């Protein structure tokens, strides 16, 4: 087994991060690392599906529209210019963030800054662009969610678990909203959230810090900040009983997913919940895999873990049921494994293995400039600082068997669980379809 080095022996490059705040509220994180000639430039916009109060799916829709041209750059030219210089560019959207990135060699960094500034300052939100990308997103939604049982399961899990918070909506948006979103709504959304005081730039690699900051001031520094960045004040009410959703889908291997409410990012129980997740499904010797897949031979796969977001969290567990096996029996065994964690402390060996797995994964965040850039940006967006690696390792190492038992009892309660099952329709319905 791989073992993480003692924290004191690790050189944490993130500790050398320089934080610059421009007058318009833009945050720039710069970290020089000359080990390779690669520079990772990332633009983290603090907007995701949780910020959508009118039409869902707008944050993800803009991830697409940002590549479709601006006042001075034709459609797809942004990506072509980066790729032609041997770089790579892409983007992703989550419940909390929309992130754009370029990984390039140092001489292309000024071009990247200009390109990112251009599409923030001069994006063309036109009816033609909206219609084009609307169709692309609807097709993506069909392929990834509507035509996939796993996608259906998790969409229903979020929508059933959360009753008030906008986390209940899928990142890609509900089809009806994507179909009806207007140019006016899109422009308002962009003007509100794509403001310098809602953006973090993270730059890691081989570059000149002073020259880069001067370039950013000449470009991004001219943008006007938004007067306010609205966030939903909604609070999720306590769940008072089990919730269940059943979805019928043409499949051979039924899917069971379950969730329990958990704390948001930064909570003191985050590390115990992470350890709990590793014990349940950290590899093929984990409890769920061993119980459901190996011993009982009821499932093709099983997993469980803590999912943290900026304003909420979930502990999620589930399994893919073997064809012909009972989904009820899979659920019974899965719940029994969860209950056992609250009834008896885990063994010292099991606890140590789970913590080592988490340590190795955390240290792995130092592997590339891209990973390091994402780490410091996410930390600053969530906590207003870059957390020391040593501190994070110590929090994992401090988790005790009693902590794991406590969080299992506190969060994985029967009255707080949500269950979603995706099963084949009855045989008589299939025959008549």
NUBARO-134746 format. One line per field, with one value per residue (C-alpha): residue number from 1; chain; x, y, z. Coordinates in nm, 3 decimals, decimal comma. Each point is the difference from the previous one (the first is absolute). Example, Ala and Ser with C-alpha at 12.3 -4.5 7.8 and 13.67 -1.06 7.14 Angstrom:
// residues 2
pos c(1  2)
unit c(A  A)
px c(1,230  0,137)
py c(-0,450  0,344)
pz c(0,780  -0,066)
END
This chain:
// residues 433
pos c(1  2  3  4  5  6  7  8  9  10  11  12  13  14  15  16  17  18  19  20  21  22  23  24  25  26  27  28  29  30  31  32  33  34  35  36  37  38  39  40  41  42  43  44  45  46  47  48  49  50  51  52  53  54  55  56  57  58  59  60  61  62  63  64  65  66  67  68  69  70  71  72  73  74  75  76  77  78  79  80  81  82  83  84  85  86  87  88  89  90  91  92  93  94  95  96  97  98  99  100  101  102  103  104  105  106  107  108  109  110  111  112  113  114  115  116  117  118  119  120  121  122  123  124  125  126  127  128  129  130  131  132  133  134  135  136  137  138  139  140  141  142  143  144  145  146  147  148  149  150  151  152  153  154  155  156  157  158  159  160  161  162  163  164  165  166  167  168  169  170  171  172  173  174  175  176  177  178  179  180  181  182  183  184  185  186  187  188  189  190  191  192  193  194  195  196  197  198  199  200  201  202  203  204  205  206  207  208  209  210  211  212  213  214  215  216  217  218  219  220  221  222  223  224  225  226  227  228  229  230  231  232  233  234  235  236  237  238  239  240  241  242  243  244  245  246  247  248  249  250  251  252  253  254  255  256  257  258  259  260  261  262  263  264  265  266  267  268  269  270  271  272  273  274  275  276  277  278  279  280  281  282  283  284  285  286  287  288  289  290  291  292  293  294  295  296  297  298  299  300  301  302  303  304  305  306  307  308  309  310  311  312  313  314  315  316  317  318  319  320  321  322  323  324  325  326  327  328  329  330  331  332  333  334  335  336  337  338  339  340  341  342  343  344  345  346  347  348  349  350  351  352  353  354  355  356  357  358  359  360  361  362  363  364  365  366  367  368  369  370  371  372  373  374  375  376  377  378  379  380  381  382  383  384  385  386  387  388  389  390  391  392  393  394  395  396  397  398  399  400  401  402  403  404  405  406  407  408  409  410  411  412  413  414  415  416  417  418  419  420  421  422  423  424  425  426  427  428  429  430  431  432  433)
unit c(A  A  A  A  A  A  A  A  A  A  A  A  A  A  A  A  A  A  A  A  A  A  A  A  A  A  A  A  A  A  A  A  A  A  A  A  A  A  A  A  A  A  A  A  A  A  A  A  A  A  A  A  A  A  A  A  A  A  A  A  A  A  A  A  A  A  A  A  A  A  A  A  A  A  A  A  A  A  A  A  A  A  A  A  A  A  A  A  A  A  A  A  A  A  A  A  A  A  A  A  A  A  A  A  A  A  A  A  A  A  A  A  A  A  A  A  A  A  A  A  A  A  A  A  A  A  A  A  A  A  A  A  A  A  A  A  A  A  A  A  A  A  A  A  A  A  A  A  A  A  A  A  A  A  A  A  A  A  A  A  A  A  A  A  A  A  A  A  A  A  A  A  A  A  A  A  A  A  A  A  A  A  A  A  A  A  A  A  A  A  A  A  A  A  A  A  A  A  A  A  A  A  A  A  A  A  A  A  A  A  A  A  A  A  A  A  A  A  A  A  A  A  A  A  A  A  A  A  A  A  A  A  A  A  A  A  A  A  A  A  A  A  A  A  A  A  A  A  A  A  A  A  A  A  A  A  A  A  A  A  A  A  A  A  A  A  A  A  A  A  A  A  A  A  A  A  A  A  A  A  A  A  A  A  A  A  A  A  A  A  A  A  A  A  A  A  A  A  A  A  A  A  A  A  A  A  A  A  A  A  A  A  A  A  A  A  A  A  A  A  A  A  A  A  A  A  A  A  A  A  A  A  A  A  A  A  A  A  A  A  A  A  A  A  A  A  A  A  A  A  A  A  A  A  A  A  A  A  A  A  A  A  A  A  A  A  A  A  A  A  A  A  A  A  A  A  A  A  A  A  A  A  A  A  A  A  A  A  A  A  A  A  A  A  A  A  A  A  A  A  A  A  A  A  A  A  A  A  A  A  A  A  A  A  A  A  A  A  A  A  A  A  A  A  A  A  A  A  A  A  A  A  A)
px c(0,000  0,120  0,064  -0,011  0,314  -0,019  -0,144  0,317  0,201  -0,224  0,079  -0,339  0,038  -0,343  0,154  0,179  -0,326  -0,016  -0,344  -0,073  -0,330  -0,075  -0,205  -0,298  -0,008  0,176  0,215  0,320  0,188  0,353  0,238  0,330  0,135  0,279  0,029  -0,175  -0,064  -0,378  -0,231  -0,354  -0,235  -0,339  -0,294  -0,235  -0,337  -0,191  -0,326  -0,165  -0,340  -0,069  -0,018  -0,274  -0,327  -0,191  0,117  0,209  0,298  0,123  0,341  0,070  -0,146  0,255  0,281  -0,094  -0,077  0,338  0,163  -0,241  0,157  0,025  0,034  0,358  0,037  -0,207  -0,177  0,237  0,303  0,091  0,054  0,167  0,260  0,087  0,012  0,215  0,267  0,002  -0,219  -0,330  -0,313  -0,330  -0,259  -0,235  -0,300  -0,102  -0,263  0,223  0,253  0,059  0,366  0,189  0,362  0,295  0,319  0,268  0,371  0,118  0,020  -0,374  -0,113  -0,048  -0,224  -0,204  -0,053  -0,117  -0,236  -0,159  -0,037  -0,156  -0,278  -0,081  0,001  -0,161  -0,195  -0,276  -0,318  -0,206  -0,316  0,197  0,264  -0,262  -0,200  0,312  0,127  -0,347  -0,021  0,348  -0,088  -0,332  0,179  0,260  -0,280  -0,165  0,320  0,133  -0,320  -0,321  0,138  0,217  -0,145  0,287  -0,071  -0,369  0,082  0,219  -0,226  -0,291  0,215  0,086  -0,355  -0,147  0,257  -0,009  -0,344  0,096  0,364  0,077  0,246  -0,310  0,027  0,242  0,308  -0,096  -0,347  -0,351  -0,090  -0,298  0,222  0,273  -0,263  -0,155  0,294  0,000  0,281  -0,099  0,023  0,337  0,140  -0,116  0,156  0,330  0,013  -0,063  0,233  0,278  0,120  0,360  -0,105  -0,141  0,306  0,324  0,294  0,244  0,335  0,257  0,323  0,300  -0,081  0,101  -0,230  0,041  -0,040  -0,306  -0,167  0,066  -0,165  -0,301  -0,038  0,000  -0,274  -0,212  0,077  -0,212  -0,318  -0,268  -0,110  -0,361  -0,177  -0,107  0,025  -0,335  -0,001  -0,307  -0,084  -0,201  0,067  -0,087  -0,260  0,080  -0,103  -0,257  -0,034  0,125  -0,062  -0,021  -0,005  -0,044  0,097  -0,084  0,260  0,087  0,301  0,128  0,197  -0,214  0,157  -0,038  0,116  -0,043  0,087  0,004  0,042  0,354  0,196  0,127  0,364  0,225  -0,195  0,197  -0,166  0,128  0,304  -0,187  -0,259  0,277  0,155  -0,342  -0,036  0,339  -0,085  -0,321  0,131  0,372  0,099  -0,101  0,075  -0,240  -0,312  -0,264  0,196  0,090  -0,354  -0,213  0,229  0,225  -0,184  -0,368  0,061  -0,301  0,161  0,230  0,143  -0,060  0,120  -0,049  0,150  -0,034  -0,086  0,061  -0,129  0,024  -0,343  -0,089  0,127  -0,109  0,120  -0,081  0,004  -0,126  0,043  -0,063  -0,204  0,089  -0,263  -0,255  0,095  -0,221  0,038  -0,173  0,268  0,275  -0,159  -0,031  0,367  0,115  -0,194  0,135  0,357  -0,075  -0,167  0,299  0,227  -0,213  -0,024  0,364  0,331  0,199  0,320  0,335  0,117  -0,308  0,019  0,370  -0,049  -0,281  0,202  0,305  -0,214  -0,125  0,352  0,136  -0,286  0,057  0,374  -0,084  -0,147  0,360  0,068  -0,053  -0,023  -0,359  -0,093  0,182  -0,176  -0,337  0,087  0,097  -0,295  -0,254  0,148  -0,009  -0,353  -0,119  0,203  0,157  0,346  0,214  -0,004  0,341  0,046  0,143  -0,315  -0,221  0,208  -0,011  -0,380  -0,018  0,248  -0,195  -0,315  -0,069  -0,214  -0,237  -0,029  -0,100  -0,255  -0,140  -0,054  -0,156  -0,254  -0,058  -0,045  -0,099  -0,335  -0,290  -0,241  0,238  0,064  -0,112  -0,021  -0,014  -0,033  0,016  -0,163  -0,139  -0,373  -0,228  0,022  -0,358  0,070  0,317  -0,190  -0,268  0,234)
py c(0,000  0,352  0,210  0,378  0,158  0,181  0,346  0,174  -0,173  0,122  0,310  0,157  0,233  0,152  0,172  0,230  0,122  0,377  0,158  0,325  0,187  0,253  0,313  -0,146  -0,305  -0,248  -0,250  -0,121  -0,299  -0,040  -0,285  -0,032  -0,350  -0,032  -0,379  -0,021  0,259  -0,043  0,270  -0,077  0,299  -0,053  0,236  -0,098  0,174  -0,036  -0,100  -0,338  -0,162  0,110  0,362  -0,062  0,144  0,051  -0,245  -0,302  -0,096  0,355  -0,046  -0,308  0,165  0,281  -0,253  -0,082  0,354  0,131  -0,190  0,138  0,332  0,354  0,346  -0,053  -0,380  -0,219  -0,317  -0,287  0,223  0,009  -0,376  -0,005  0,259  -0,188  -0,342  0,132  0,089  -0,347  0,094  -0,137  0,182  -0,110  0,084  -0,162  0,098  -0,124  0,085  0,278  0,104  0,045  -0,045  0,078  -0,105  0,001  -0,200  0,154  0,073  0,327  0,200  -0,056  0,133  0,363  -0,128  -0,204  0,302  0,203  -0,273  -0,051  0,375  0,038  -0,248  0,138  0,360  -0,048  -0,326  0,008  -0,133  -0,015  -0,187  -0,194  -0,112  -0,087  -0,216  -0,180  -0,085  -0,072  -0,291  -0,121  0,002  -0,176  -0,274  -0,026  -0,026  -0,276  -0,203  0,045  0,004  -0,089  -0,305  -0,125  -0,173  0,127  0,355  -0,041  -0,140  0,287  0,267  -0,146  -0,042  0,371  0,109  -0,224  0,063  0,379  0,159  0,369  0,054  0,054  -0,292  -0,205  0,112  -0,176  0,193  -0,050  0,138  -0,133  -0,051  0,240  0,281  -0,051  0,002  0,327  0,210  0,342  0,218  0,265  -0,247  -0,125  0,353  0,092  -0,316  0,069  0,366  -0,095  -0,293  0,052  0,304  0,049  -0,005  -0,350  -0,144  -0,159  -0,039  -0,277  -0,014  -0,269  -0,083  0,158  0,370  0,350  0,108  0,377  0,005  -0,226  0,211  0,315  -0,164  -0,102  0,353  0,137  -0,244  -0,146  0,303  0,220  -0,200  0,156  -0,196  -0,097  0,204  -0,323  -0,374  -0,151  -0,333  -0,195  0,039  -0,324  -0,251  -0,368  -0,110  -0,310  -0,329  -0,170  -0,336  -0,232  0,104  -0,243  0,036  -0,281  0,041  -0,254  -0,037  -0,265  -0,165  -0,337  0,111  0,207  0,297  0,092  0,339  0,146  0,332  0,169  0,371  0,091  0,320  0,248  0,065  0,088  -0,173  -0,169  -0,333  0,002  -0,216  -0,261  -0,025  -0,040  -0,279  -0,162  0,008  -0,165  -0,277  -0,066  0,010  0,075  -0,285  -0,361  -0,094  0,265  -0,096  0,062  -0,165  -0,300  -0,045  0,065  -0,101  -0,278  -0,168  0,029  0,029  0,230  0,304  0,079  0,297  0,207  0,334  0,261  0,335  0,356  0,266  0,354  0,320  0,366  0,016  -0,360  -0,357  -0,357  -0,342  -0,224  -0,379  -0,241  -0,311  -0,146  -0,316  -0,321  -0,099  -0,229  0,092  0,179  0,376  -0,026  -0,239  0,229  0,290  -0,209  -0,097  0,351  0,148  -0,271  0,097  0,366  -0,085  -0,212  0,303  0,179  -0,297  -0,098  0,185  -0,101  -0,194  0,183  -0,165  0,105  0,354  0,034  -0,131  0,248  0,294  -0,098  -0,020  0,354  0,128  -0,147  0,153  0,339  -0,004  -0,093  0,350  0,122  -0,213  0,255  0,374  -0,043  -0,195  0,252  0,290  -0,162  -0,067  0,356  0,147  -0,230  0,069  0,376  -0,008  -0,207  0,135  0,328  -0,153  -0,289  -0,259  -0,142  -0,360  -0,090  0,125  -0,205  -0,316  0,048  0,027  -0,336  -0,161  0,128  -0,194  -0,272  -0,313  0,181  0,288  -0,239  -0,168  0,338  0,139  -0,328  0,029  0,372  0,020  -0,345  -0,016  -0,199  0,294  0,218  -0,230  0,040  -0,308  -0,007  -0,319  -0,038  -0,324  -0,160  0,048  -0,299  -0,269  0,054  0,368  -0,084  -0,249  0,255  0,285)
pz c(0,000  -0,078  0,307  0,023  0,138  0,332  -0,056  0,122  -0,274  -0,279  -0,200  -0,052  -0,299  0,067  0,302  -0,247  -0,155  -0,043  0,035  -0,185  0,031  -0,272  0,066  -0,186  0,228  -0,229  0,192  -0,168  0,144  -0,138  0,076  -0,183  -0,058  -0,256  0,014  -0,339  -0,275  0,039  0,136  0,114  -0,025  0,163  0,029  0,281  -0,020  0,326  -0,160  -0,041  -0,005  0,358  -0,121  -0,255  0,126  -0,328  -0,265  0,097  -0,213  -0,075  0,166  -0,211  -0,311  0,034  0,021  -0,361  -0,115  0,117  -0,289  -0,261  -0,075  0,132  -0,149  -0,119  -0,012  -0,239  0,118  0,095  -0,065  0,369  0,012  -0,342  0,102  0,319  -0,167  -0,286  0,255  0,153  0,295  0,119  0,107  0,143  0,264  0,251  0,209  0,344  0,257  0,137  -0,268  -0,370  -0,094  -0,321  -0,048  -0,236  0,049  -0,222  -0,021  0,150  -0,323  -0,060  0,338  -0,122  -0,281  0,246  0,225  -0,298  -0,117  0,342  0,052  -0,344  0,060  0,345  -0,125  -0,341  -0,014  -0,258  0,158  -0,318  -0,094  -0,260  0,251  0,261  -0,242  -0,120  0,348  0,132  -0,243  0,093  0,371  -0,054  -0,193  0,276  0,255  -0,200  -0,032  0,355  0,206  -0,178  -0,184  0,288  0,306  0,219  -0,111  0,074  0,344  0,116  -0,147  0,196  0,312  0,012  -0,082  0,270  0,273  -0,021  0,018  0,028  -0,097  -0,368  0,022  -0,082  -0,364  -0,237  -0,108  -0,364  0,077  -0,040  -0,365  0,018  0,131  -0,257  -0,274  0,122  0,124  -0,168  -0,127  0,255  0,291  -0,125  -0,032  0,350  0,141  -0,176  0,104  0,361  0,055  -0,257  0,191  0,116  0,365  -0,057  -0,181  0,118  -0,238  0,094  -0,181  0,078  -0,183  -0,169  -0,052  0,107  0,282  -0,029  -0,378  0,023  0,269  -0,204  -0,302  0,209  0,135  -0,358  -0,100  0,280  0,215  -0,229  0,061  0,219  0,308  0,063  0,266  0,169  -0,057  0,105  0,183  0,100  0,372  0,001  0,280  -0,040  0,259  0,206  -0,158  0,222  -0,166  -0,270  -0,362  -0,291  -0,376  -0,252  -0,365  -0,268  -0,274  -0,255  0,167  0,120  0,307  0,240  0,177  0,367  0,128  0,348  0,160  0,338  0,074  0,107  0,076  -0,258  -0,091  0,293  0,277  0,277  -0,084  -0,359  0,073  0,208  -0,278  -0,259  0,207  0,035  -0,379  -0,050  0,245  -0,188  -0,356  -0,019  -0,227  -0,047  0,360  0,132  0,194  -0,265  -0,279  0,214  0,134  -0,307  -0,287  0,136  0,287  -0,090  -0,377  -0,024  -0,161  -0,290  0,187  0,313  0,128  0,268  0,091  0,120  -0,260  0,119  -0,156  0,098  0,157  0,083  -0,009  -0,053  0,098  -0,295  -0,025  -0,259  -0,208  -0,344  0,048  -0,181  -0,258  0,159  0,358  0,252  0,032  0,340  0,125  -0,128  0,187  0,317  -0,003  -0,086  0,291  0,228  -0,090  0,073  0,330  0,105  -0,026  0,257  0,232  0,038  -0,049  -0,307  0,052  0,028  -0,323  -0,195  0,134  -0,083  -0,354  -0,069  0,129  -0,203  -0,314  0,061  0,071  -0,322  -0,201  0,162  -0,066  -0,358  -0,040  -0,031  -0,308  -0,279  -0,043  -0,110  0,314  0,217  -0,170  0,063  0,362  0,088  -0,191  0,165  0,342  -0,045  -0,141  0,294  0,292  -0,110  0,042  -0,120  0,275  0,098  -0,107  0,340  0,172  -0,229  0,054  0,374  -0,006  -0,180  0,240  0,300  -0,096  0,257  -0,009  0,234  -0,248  -0,279  0,224  0,109  -0,352  -0,114  0,281  -0,044  -0,376  -0,127  0,180  -0,149  0,029  -0,200  -0,293  -0,359  -0,222  -0,379  -0,198  -0,377  -0,109  -0,313  -0,056  0,064  -0,266  -0,115  -0,065  -0,192  -0,214  -0,079  -0,088)
END
